[in-house]
Amino acid sequence: MAERNDVPRRAVLTAAALVPAVMAVGTANAQTTRPAQASNGKVALVTGSSRGIGAATAKRLARDGYAVTVNCVVNRDLAAGVVREIEASGGRAVWEQADVSDPAAVRRLFDANDRAFGGVDVVVSNAGIMRLAPFRDMTDEHFDRMLAVNAKGSFNVLREASRRVREGGRIITLSSSIVQLRSPTYGPYAATKAVQEMYAGVLAKELGARKVAVNAVAPGLVNTTLFTDGKTPQQIQGFIDRTPMGRIGEPSDIADTIAALCSGDGAWVSGQTIFSNGAVV
């Protein structure tokens, strides 16, 4: 999920209303508010979690009994809304504003989590931005900003997570199936996502002695503003048509994958890239 995207804004619901298939999928798969399980005594921190995949992940982990720290850069109201929804369902959550491209801000984010909940067991490095253009048109400003947020920002989060996640915990970073699709205009963005897979593979080996599992999750085409902004209904339908399962994903689909890796059953999965994409690659 991205906090920002410089493609002109197009509301998800507007696009979905024009593409019935997207709306139908969203209705069928929307993550409804359910009571949280009894606290499992564990804590999760999810970056970029004011909306999209990050918000769905924060809510899902709260439902599974985690206390959750929600993070945003600019969407303070949305982050506060995620916290209210978690609390209304019986969970515990706080939110903290922090730009992951700033190492000091990342330390403050983890410090705020520790003050609220006493430590951390799961870190999901989800914050990211996307700037799309052919190589000939990609600006230095947009390229540098993607590197700062996606590559360096994730490094900042994973570095802090490697120092703080408790024994037996989980660290997950978000790659993208676009690394395999290699679609035109996605080159620099895909490169910043390929980095996540290298991070996960190396960090898994570094933290193996502490029984901390580290993985990358690579979503496919997901019904978030990061994907739908700037696309016509016809373009969205084209992506639906190329997905073997006949729909694009929902944020809850990716949250479910992350939750599975965070469960007890995911302890032996580490150093891997998990593709959650409906067989699009």
SULRATA-V869598 format. One record per residue. RES is the residue in three letters. SS is DSSP state (a for helix, b for strand, c for the rest). OMEGA is omega in radians with two decimals (NA if undefined). Layout:
res={RES:RES}
ss={SS:SS}
omega={OMEGA:OMEGA}
//
This chain:
res={MET:ALA:GLU:ARG:ASN:ASP:VAL:PRO:ARG:ARG:ALA:VAL:LEU:THR:ALA:ALA:ALA:LEU:VAL:PRO:ALA:VAL:MET:ALA:VAL:GLY:THR:ALA:ASN:ALA:GLN:THR:THR:ARG:PRO:ALA:GLN:ALA:SER:ASN:GLY:LYS:VAL:ALA:LEU:VAL:THR:GLY:SER:SER:ARG:GLY:ILE:GLY:ALA:ALA:THR:ALA:LYS:ARG:LEU:ALA:ARG:ASP:GLY:TYR:ALA:VAL:THR:VAL:ASN:CYS:VAL:VAL:ASN:ARG:ASP:LEU:ALA:ALA:GLY:VAL:VAL:ARG:GLU:ILE:GLU:ALA:SER:GLY:GLY:ARG:ALA:VAL:TRP:GLU:GLN:ALA:ASP:VAL:SER:ASP:PRO:ALA:ALA:VAL:ARG:ARG:LEU:PHE:ASP:ALA:ASN:ASP:ARG:ALA:PHE:GLY:GLY:VAL:ASP:VAL:VAL:VAL:SER:ASN:ALA:GLY:ILE:MET:ARG:LEU:ALA:PRO:PHE:ARG:ASP:MET:THR:ASP:GLU:HIS:PHE:ASP:ARG:MET:LEU:ALA:VAL:ASN:ALA:LYS:GLY:SER:PHE:ASN:VAL:LEU:ARG:GLU:ALA:SER:ARG:ARG:VAL:ARG:GLU:GLY:GLY:ARG:ILE:ILE:THR:LEU:SER:SER:SER:ILE:VAL:GLN:LEU:ARG:SER:PRO:THR:TYR:GLY:PRO:TYR:ALA:ALA:THR:LYS:ALA:VAL:GLN:GLU:MET:TYR:ALA:GLY:VAL:LEU:ALA:LYS:GLU:LEU:GLY:ALA:ARG:LYS:VAL:ALA:VAL:ASN:ALA:VAL:ALA:PRO:GLY:LEU:VAL:ASN:THR:THR:LEU:PHE:THR:ASP:GLY:LYS:THR:PRO:GLN:GLN:ILE:GLN:GLY:PHE:ILE:ASP:ARG:THR:PRO:MET:GLY:ARG:ILE:GLY:GLU:PRO:SER:ASP:ILE:ALA:ASP:THR:ILE:ALA:ALA:LEU:CYS:SER:GLY:ASP:GLY:ALA:TRP:VAL:SER:GLY:GLN:THR:ILE:PHE:SER:ASN:GLY:ALA:VAL:VAL}
ss={c:b:b:b:b:c:c:c:c:c:c:a:a:a:a:a:a:a:c:a:a:a:a:a:a:a:a:a:a:c:c:c:c:c:c:c:c:c:c:c:c:c:b:b:b:b:c:c:c:c:c:a:a:a:a:a:a:a:a:a:a:a:a:c:c:c:b:b:b:b:b:b:c:c:c:a:a:a:a:a:a:a:a:a:a:a:a:a:c:c:c:c:b:b:b:b:b:c:c:c:c:c:a:a:a:a:a:a:a:a:a:a:a:a:a:a:a:c:c:b:b:b:b:b:b:c:c:b:b:b:c:c:c:c:a:a:a:c:c:a:a:a:a:a:a:a:a:a:a:a:a:a:a:a:a:a:a:a:a:a:a:a:a:a:b:b:b:b:b:b:b:b:b:b:b:b:c:a:a:a:a:c:c:c:c:c:a:a:a:a:a:a:a:a:a:a:a:a:a:a:a:a:a:a:a:a:a:a:a:a:c:c:b:b:b:b:b:b:b:c:c:b:c:c:a:a:a:a:c:c:c:c:a:a:a:a:a:a:a:a:a:a:c:c:c:c:c:c:b:c:a:a:a:a:a:a:a:a:a:a:a:a:c:a:a:a:c:c:c:c:c:c:b:b:b:b:c:c:c:c:c}
omega={3.09:2.98:-3.09:3.04:-3.05:3.00:-3.12:-3.03:3.01:-3.07:3.13:-3.07:3.09:3.12:-3.11:-3.14:-3.14:3.11:-3.04:-3.10:3.13:-3.14:-3.13:3.11:-3.13:3.14:-3.07:-2.98:-3.12:-3.13:-3.12:3.11:3.11:3.11:3.07:3.00:3.04:-3.10:3.07:3.12:-3.09:-3.02:3.10:3.04:-3.08:3.12:3.14:-2.96:3.08:3.14:3.03:-3.09:-3.13:3.12:3.12:3.13:3.11:-3.13:-3.13:3.13:3.05:3.10:-3.14:3.04:3.11:2.80:-2.94:2.93:3.13:-3.09:3.04:2.98:-3.09:-3.03:-3.08:-3.13:3.13:3.12:3.10:3.11:3.08:3.12:3.14:-3.14:3.10:-3.13:3.12:3.13:3.09:-3.13:3.11:-3.12:2.97:3.05:-3.10:3.10:3.11:3.04:-3.03:3.11:-3.14:-3.10:3.13:3.11:3.12:3.09:3.11:3.11:3.13:3.10:3.13:3.08:-3.09:3.10:-3.10:-2.94:3.01:3.14:-3.09:3.13:-3.12:3.01:3.08:3.13:-3.01:-3.04:3.11:3.08:-3.13:3.02:-3.05:3.06:2.97:-3.13:-3.06:-3.08:-3.11:-3.12:3.07:-3.11:-3.12:3.12:-3.12:-3.13:3.08:3.09:-3.09:-3.07:-3.01:-3.08:-3.14:-3.13:3.10:3.06:3.13:-3.13:-3.11:3.09:3.14:3.11:-3.12:3.13:-2.92:-3.09:-3.08:-3.12:-3.13:-3.10:-3.11:2.99:-3.11:3.06:-3.03:2.96:3.10:3.07:3.10:3.07:3.10:-3.12:3.08:-3.09:3.08:-3.14:-3.08:-2.98:-3.12:3.10:-3.14:3.12:3.13:3.09:3.06:3.10:-3.09:-3.12:3.05:3.09:-3.06:-3.11:-3.12:-3.08:3.09:3.12:-3.13:-3.05:-3.09:-3.11:3.10:3.13:3.06:3.13:-3.11:-3.13:2.96:3.02:-3.06:3.09:2.98:-3.11:-3.01:-3.08:3.05:3.12:3.10:3.13:-2.97:-3.09:3.09:3.13:3.08:3.05:3.13:3.10:3.11:3.12:3.10:3.09:3.08:-3.09:-3.10:3.13:-3.06:-3.14:2.97:3.08:2.93:-3.08:3.00:3.09:-3.14:3.08:-3.13:3.10:3.12:3.10:3.13:3.13:3.12:3.11:3.14:-3.11:3.09:-3.14:-3.11:-3.01:-3.05:3.10:-3.10:-3.14:-3.03:2.93:-3.09:-3.14:3.13:-2.92:3.12:3.08:3.11:2.94:NA}
//
